[in-house]
Amino acid sequence: MNKTLKTLLTLALALAVACASGFAFAREEADQFSYWKSDAPALKALVEYVEAVTDEGSPDFIPEYDRIAVFDMDGTLIGELYPTYLEYYMLAWRILKDPAFQPDSAMLEVGRALRDCALDNSFPSDMPMQHAVQAARAYAGMNLNEFEDFVTQILLREADGFEGMTYGEAYYLPMVEVVEYLQKNGFTCYIVSGSDRFICRVYIEGMLDVPYENIIGMDVQLEASNQGDADALDYVFSASDDVVRTDRLLIKNLKTNKVLQIAQEIGRRPVLSFGNSSGDVSMHNYVIHNNVYKSAAFMLIADDEVKDYGNAEKARALGEKWKEAGYHVISMADDWNTIYGENVVRTGSFHWPEELAEERIPVDAESAGSAVSEDQAETENMGNTQYVMYLGTNDKDTNKPVYTQSEAMEVARKILIDNFGGYTIMEAHGGWIDGDTEYQEYTLVIYLSDTTAEAVHAAADKLIEVFHQSSVLIQANPTVTEFYSGAES
């Protein structure tokens, strides 16, 4: 992973937890559950269970080797109501906004559904699988460091619907305490998630002491970067190779797939299971039925409508259902003192529709890079190159803004209008660490089509001079564009 991004994420997580708790992680045992209400039934059940199975004189004693606990991630360890799964937001942003990526029509359809259905949870019933298939395609070709950097950049953004919390800080702090408590009592904890395994790895790092090998999730096929069509058994990995993601989905890790992956990757039956939805029922049942050891399962219900976006009526009904199934129920509203920390505020407003608004023209995967037909050749500007310029606005020597944000926009606009027939500007915010100092920078992202590299460089020379920059980042992206005037009558 990019070291600067990794440092930023780790520092942000450490600061968030310190501010939320007012204590260091090395709390005394008496403070182990400071985020929980002392009379929470689920907490009482957990503590009684752990005391029984760790007592060598108890008939329920479990050797450390077999003390295995499995946790779902989204909705169990981290939030999923801002306004929906983090993984959905990542893919929607990749498809609809990422200037380094060109989606095809199938991806755009899914990206728009992820955006448009998030606020009212009106996703089609097969969205989990649609998401999995298109996510595999959208991230194909990235090596593992590039994918980690992409995930980290998303995690550093402010969580939609909240103030005072980034996506990477959206941990359920009471559940962090549960993981720490179990680990102190000799349990090995695994994450068993429906989200991409490599997203889970990036997310967990810096917050939970769960090693990469203990994280199980959705998987895509990996391959050597120069492998091509060769089978991995016939190909020799070389010094010039890297490991890259492909578009071949291996498994969507939900429901009974969680059971099968636990059996395959862990090889022993867990004794504790934590989840929050029907996707975790099979995992729970695998843990609590026909187990040679005393076992237990816990279900979280999202019933807090004050600190989070729960639905109390729906959650309480689910809670009764989970109790009938033999699970302990954790009420976020009744059992916890806080969810994300006292400094995090639920705003009640979301910005997904505006942030992910787009006017992209899809490029079909099958035709991209192929020969252009005679009819296509007559379409204006087919086979164009889009240039994307990233212009920082901090002085290269002082790291202070050269202009106010409104002034910077106007100065850049005048230079661009003098050099191009048209342009698009988006506002962005960047940051970096130099030594012990973190700097923030207002950035303009400029999109240019129907032009040449020479014209772009000429404009960049003026922008570098006026904004006192050492350089600007320019990307040249092959694309297919069309100036569409409507259907013929």
C-alpha positions in Angstrom: 0.0 0.0 0.0 1.1 3.6 -0.6 3.0 4.5 2.6 1.5 8.0 2.9 -2.1 6.6 2.6 -1.4 3.8 5.0 0.1 6.3 7.5 -2.9 8.6 7.2 -5.4 5.8 7.7 -3.6 4.4 10.7 -3.3 7.8 12.4 -6.9 8.6 11.7 -8.1 5.3 13.3 -5.8 5.8 16.3 -7.0 9.3 16.9 -10.7 8.4 16.4 -10.5 5.6 19.0 -8.6 7.8 21.5 -11.1 10.7 21.2 -14.1 8.4 21.4 -13.0 6.5 24.5 -10.9 9.0 26.4 -8.7 5.9 27.3 -5.8 4.2 25.8 -6.3 0.7 24.3 -4.5 -0.8 27.3 -7.5 -0.4 29.7 -7.7 -2.2 33.0 -10.0 -5.2 33.0 -12.7 -3.3 34.9 -12.9 -0.9 31.9 -13.0 -3.6 29.3 -16.6 -2.9 28.4 -16.9 0.8 28.9 -19.0 1.2 25.8 -21.6 -1.3 27.0 -24.4 -0.8 29.5 -23.5 -2.9 32.5 -26.9 -4.6 32.6 -26.9 -5.6 28.9 -28.3 -9.3 28.7 -26.1 -10.2 25.8 -23.0 -8.9 27.5 -23.9 -10.9 30.7 -24.3 -14.0 28.5 -21.0 -13.5 26.8 -19.0 -13.0 30.0 -20.6 -16.0 31.7 -19.8 -18.1 28.6 -16.2 -17.0 28.5 -15.7 -17.6 32.3 -17.2 -21.1 31.9 -15.1 -22.2 29.0 -11.8 -20.8 30.2 -12.1 -22.4 33.7 -10.0 -25.6 33.7 -12.2 -27.0 36.5 -15.4 -26.4 34.5 -17.1 -29.3 32.6 -17.4 -26.7 29.8 -13.7 -26.0 29.6 -12.3 -25.5 26.0 -8.6 -25.7 25.3 -7.1 -22.5 23.8 -6.4 -24.3 20.6 -10.2 -24.8 20.0 -11.3 -21.4 21.2 -12.3 -20.0 17.8 -14.7 -17.0 17.3 -16.0 -15.9 13.9 -17.3 -12.4 13.2 -19.2 -11.0 10.2 -17.9 -7.6 9.3 -20.5 -5.2 7.8 -23.2 -4.5 10.3 -21.4 -6.5 13.0 -18.0 -4.9 13.4 -18.5 -1.8 11.3 -21.4 0.4 10.2 -23.4 -0.4 7.1 -26.1 2.4 7.2 -24.3 5.3 5.6 -26.6 4.9 3.8 -25.7 1.3 2.8 -22.7 -1.1 2.6 -19.3 0.5 2.2 -18.5 -1.9 -0.5 -21.5 -0.7 -2.5 -20.3 2.9 -2.2 -16.8 1.9 -3.3 -18.1 0.2 -6.5 -20.5 3.0 -7.3 -17.7 5.5 -7.0 -15.4 3.4 -9.2 -18.0 3.1 -11.9 -19.6 6.5 -11.8 -16.7 8.9 -10.8 -13.3 7.4 -11.0 -11.4 9.3 -13.8 -8.9 6.5 -14.1 -11.6 4.0 -15.1 -14.0 3.6 -18.1 -17.1 1.5 -17.4 -19.2 -0.4 -19.9 -23.0 -0.3 -20.1 -23.4 -3.4 -17.8 -21.3 -1.7 -15.1 -23.1 1.6 -15.5 -26.4 -0.1 -15.0 -25.2 -1.6 -11.7 -23.5 1.6 -10.6 -26.6 3.6 -11.1 -28.7 1.1 -9.2 -26.2 1.2 -6.3 -26.6 5.0 -6.2 -30.3 5.3 -6.8 -31.5 2.5 -4.5 -29.2 3.2 -1.5 -31.4 5.8 0.3 -34.6 3.8 0.4 -33.0 0.3 0.3 -34.9 -0.6 -2.9 -32.2 -2.8 -4.3 -33.3 -5.6 -6.6 -33.2 -9.0 -4.8 -30.1 -10.2 -6.8 -28.0 -7.0 -6.1 -25.5 -8.9 -3.9 -24.6 -11.1 -6.8 -24.8 -8.3 -9.4 -22.4 -6.3 -7.2 -20.0 -9.2 -6.8 -19.8 -9.9 -10.6 -19.3 -6.2 -11.5 -16.9 -5.6 -8.7 -14.7 -8.4 -10.0 -14.8 -6.7 -13.4 -14.3 -3.1 -12.2 -11.1 -3.9 -10.2 -9.6 -6.4 -12.7 -6.0 -5.6 -13.6 -5.2 -3.8 -10.4 -2.2 -5.3 -8.5 -2.8 -5.7 -4.7 -1.0 -2.5 -3.7 -3.0 -0.5 -6.2 -6.3 -2.0 -4.9 -5.2 -1.3 -1.3 -4.5 2.3 -2.2 -7.9 2.6 -3.9 -9.7 1.2 -0.8 -7.6 3.5 1.6 -8.6 6.6 -0.4 -12.2 5.8 0.1 -11.8 5.0 3.8 -10.2 8.4 4.4 -13.4 10.2 3.3 -16.1 11.5 5.7 -18.8 8.9 6.2 -22.0 10.1 4.5 -24.8 10.8 7.0 -22.4 11.6 9.9 -20.1 14.3 11.1 -16.8 13.6 12.9 -16.2 10.2 11.3 -14.5 8.9 8.2 -15.5 5.6 6.6 -12.4 4.0 8.0 -13.4 5.0 11.5 -16.9 3.6 11.3 -16.3 0.8 13.8 -18.8 -0.3 16.4 -16.7 0.5 19.4 -18.5 -2.0 21.7 -17.7 -4.8 19.3 -14.1 -3.8 19.2 -14.2 -4.4 23.0 -15.7 -7.8 22.4 -12.8 -8.8 20.1 -10.2 -7.6 22.5 -11.9 -9.3 25.4 -12.0 -12.6 23.6 -8.4 -12.4 22.5 -7.3 -11.6 26.1 -9.0 -14.9 27.1 -7.3 -17.1 24.6 -9.7 -17.0 21.7 -8.5 -16.8 18.1 -10.8 -14.4 16.1 -11.6 -14.7 12.4 -13.4 -12.2 10.2 -15.9 -14.1 7.9 -17.4 -11.5 5.6 -19.5 -11.2 2.4 -17.2 -8.3 1.5 -14.1 -8.6 -0.6 -11.3 -10.3 1.4 -8.8 -7.6 0.4 -11.2 -4.8 1.4 -11.6 -6.4 4.8 -7.8 -6.7 5.2 -7.3 -2.9 4.6 -10.3 -2.0 6.8 -9.2 -4.1 9.8 -5.6 -3.0 9.8 -4.8 -0.5 12.5 -8.0 -1.2 14.5 -8.2 -4.9 15.3 -5.3 -7.3 15.9 -6.6 -9.8 13.4 -3.9 -11.1 11.0 -4.5 -11.2 7.3 -4.7 -15.0 7.3 -7.6 -14.9 9.7 -9.7 -12.9 7.2 -12.1 -14.7 4.9 -14.3 -12.9 2.4 -15.5 -12.7 -1.1 -12.8 -13.8 -3.5 -11.8 -13.2 -7.1 -9.2 -15.2 -9.1 -5.6 -13.8 -8.9 -3.0 -14.3 -11.5 0.5 -13.3 -12.5 0.6 -10.0 -14.4 2.3 -11.5 -17.4 0.5 -14.8 -17.3 -1.9 -14.1 -20.1 -3.9 -17.2 -21.1 -1.5 -19.7 -19.7 -2.6 -21.9 -16.9 -0.8 -21.2 -13.6 0.5 -24.7 -13.6 2.2 -24.1 -16.9 3.5 -20.6 -16.1 6.7 -19.7 -14.1 6.4 -16.5 -12.0 9.3 -14.2 -12.8 11.0 -11.1 -11.4 9.0 -8.9 -13.7 5.7 -10.3 -12.5 3.2 -8.9 -10.0 0.1 -10.5 -8.5 -3.1 -8.9 -10.1 -6.8 -9.2 -9.7 -8.9 -10.8 -12.5 -12.5 -10.4 -13.4 -13.3 -14.0 -12.4 -15.4 -14.3 -9.3 -14.6 -17.3 -7.2 -17.1 -17.1 -4.4 -19.7 -14.7 -2.8 -19.1 -15.4 0.8 -22.7 -15.4 2.2 -25.0 -17.8 3.9 -23.9 -21.5 3.5 -20.8 -20.4 1.6 -19.6 -18.9 5.0 -19.9 -22.4 6.5 -18.0 -24.1 3.7 -15.2 -21.5 3.7 -14.9 -21.8 7.5 -14.5 -25.6 7.1 -12.1 -25.2 4.3 -9.9 -22.4 5.6 -10.0 -22.9 9.4 -10.5 -26.6 9.5 -12.1 -26.6 12.9 -15.6 -25.7 14.1 -15.8 -22.3 15.9 -17.5 -22.1 19.3 -18.6 -18.4 19.0 -20.3 -16.7 16.1 -21.3 -13.0 15.7 -23.5 -11.6 12.9 -26.4 -9.3 12.1 -28.4 -10.6 9.3 -29.9 -13.6 7.4 -26.5 -14.0 5.7 -25.1 -15.1 9.0 -27.8 -17.6 10.0 -26.0 -20.6 8.4 -22.7 -19.7 10.1 -24.5 -19.4 13.5 -26.2 -22.8 13.1 -23.0 -24.4 12.1 -21.5 -23.1 15.4 -24.2 -23.9 17.8 -25.6 -27.2 16.6 -23.8 -30.6 16.9 -20.7 -28.9 18.4 -18.6 -31.0 20.8 -18.0 -27.9 22.8 -20.3 -25.4 24.6 -21.1 -22.8 21.9 -23.1 -19.6 21.4 -24.2 -17.2 18.7 -24.9 -13.5 18.9 -27.0 -11.3 16.5 -26.9 -7.5 16.4 -30.1 -5.7 15.7 -30.0 -2.1 14.2 -32.6 -0.6 16.4 -30.9 2.8 17.2 -32.6 5.6 15.4 -30.8 8.4 17.3 -27.1 7.6 17.0 -27.4 5.6 13.8 -30.0 4.9 11.0 -31.7 1.8 12.5 -35.3 0.8 12.1 -36.5 0.0 15.6 -39.7 -1.7 14.6 -38.1 -4.0 12.0 -35.1 -4.7 14.3 -37.2 -5.7 17.3 -39.2 -8.1 15.1 -36.0 -9.6 13.9 -34.7 -9.8 17.4 -37.6 -12.0 18.5 -36.9 -14.2 15.4 -33.3 -14.6 16.4 -34.1 -15.4 20.0 -36.4 -18.2 18.8 -33.5 -19.6 16.7 -31.4 -19.8 19.8 -29.2 -16.7 19.4 -28.4 -14.0 21.9 -29.6 -10.6 20.7 -27.5 -7.5 21.0 -29.6 -4.3 20.9 -27.6 -1.3 19.7 -30.1 1.0 21.3 -30.5 -0.7 24.6 -27.2 -2.4 25.2 -24.6 0.2 24.1 -23.6 3.5 25.6 -22.2 4.6 22.3 -21.8 3.2 18.8 -19.1 5.2 17.0 -18.0 7.5 19.9 -19.6 10.6 21.5 -18.0 13.0 19.1 -19.7 11.4 16.1 -23.0 13.0 15.1 -25.8 11.5 13.0 -26.7 14.3 10.5 -29.8 12.8 8.9 -28.8 13.9 5.5 -26.9 12.1 2.7 -25.0 13.3 -0.4 -24.8 10.1 -2.4 -27.1 11.4 -5.3 -25.1 14.6 -5.8 -21.7 13.1 -5.3 -22.3 10.2 -7.7 -24.2 12.1 -10.3 -22.6 11.3 -13.7 -23.0 11.7 -17.4 -20.7 8.9 -18.6 -21.1 7.3 -22.0 -20.4 3.5 -21.7 -17.8 1.7 -23.7 -18.8 -1.9 -24.3 -16.0 -4.2 -23.1 -16.3 -6.3 -26.3 -15.8 -3.4 -28.7 -13.2 -1.4 -26.7 -10.0 -1.4 -28.7 -11.5 -3.1 -31.7 -11.6 -1.8 -35.3 -14.1 1.1 -35.8 -16.9 0.4 -38.3 -17.6 2.8 -41.2 -20.8 4.0 -39.4 -18.8 4.6 -36.2 -16.1 6.4 -38.1 -18.7 9.0 -39.2 -19.6 9.7 -35.6 -17.9 12.9 -34.5 -14.9 12.4 -32.1 -15.0 8.6 -31.9 -11.6 7.3 -30.6 -10.8 10.5 -28.7 -8.3 10.9 -25.8 -9.6 12.5 -22.6 -7.0 14.4 -20.6 -7.4 14.7 -16.8 -5.4 17.3 -15.1 -5.0 17.5 -11.3 -4.1 21.1 -10.2 -3.0 21.7 -6.6 -3.6 25.2 -5.3 -1.0 25.4 -2.4 2.2 27.3 -3.0 5.0 24.8 -3.7 7.3 26.7 -1.2 5.0 27.6 1.6 2.3 24.9 1.3 -0.3 27.7 1.8 -3.2 28.4 -0.6 -2.3 30.8 -3.4 -5.9 31.9 -3.7 -9.2 31.4 -1.9 -11.2 28.5 -3.3 -13.5 30.8 -5.3 -10.6 32.8 -6.6 -8.8 29.6 -7.6 -11.8 28.4 -9.6 -12.1 31.7 -11.4 -8.4 32.0 -12.3 -8.3 28.5 -13.6 -11.5 29.1 -15.6 -10.1 32.1 -17.4 -6.9 30.2 -18.4 -8.9 27.2 -19.6 -11.5 29.2 -21.6 -8.6 30.9 -23.4 -7.0 27.6 -24.4 -9.9 25.2 -25.1 -13.3 25.2 -26.6 -14.7 23.4 -23.6 -13.7 22.0 -20.2 -15.1 20.5 -17.0 -13.8 21.2 -13.5 -14.5 19.2 -10.4 -13.4 20.2 -6.9 -11.4 17.8 -4.7 -9.4 17.9 -1.5 -6.0 16.2 -1.2 -3.6 15.7 1.6 -0.2 14.3 2.5 2.3 14.0 5.4 5.7 15.6 5.3 7.7 14.6 8.3 5.4 15.1 11.3 3.2 17.7 9.5 -0.1 16.9 7.7 -1.0 19.2 4.8 -4.4 19.6 3.2 -4.9 21.1 -0.3 -7.8 22.3 -2.3 -7.4 20.6 -5.7 -9.1 21.2 -9.1 -9.6 18.2 -11.3 -9.9 19.3 -15.0 -11.4 17.2 -17.8 -10.4 18.0 -21.4 -11.6 16.3 -24.6 -11.2 17.1 -28.3 -7.8 18.5 -27.8 -4.1 17.6 -28.1 -1.3 16.9 -25.7 0.5 20.0 -26.9 -2.5 22.2 -26.0 -2.8 20.6 -22.6 0.8 21.1 -21.8 0.6 24.8 -23.0 -2.3 25.4 -20.6 -0.5 23.4 -17.8 2.6 25.8 -18.2 0.3 28.8 -17.4 -1.4 27.1 -14.5 1.9 26.0 -13.0 3.2 29.6 -13.2 0.0 31.3 -11.9 -0.6 28.8 -9.1 3.2 28.5 -8.2 3.3 24.7 -8.6 6.3 22.5 -9.1 4.1 20.3 -11.5 0.6 19.2 -12.3 -0.5 15.6 -12.8 -1.8 14.8 -16.3 -3.5 11.6 -17.3 -4.3 10.7 -20.9 -7.2 8.2 -21.0 -8.2 6.6 -24.3 -12.0 6.9 -24.6 -14.9 6.8 -27.0 -17.0 10.0 -27.0 -20.0 11.1 -28.9 -21.8 14.5 -29.2 -25.3 13.1 -29.1 -28.1 15.3 -30.4 -31.1 13.1 -29.8 -32.9 10.3 -31.7 -33.8 10.9 -35.3 -37.5 11.7 -35.9 
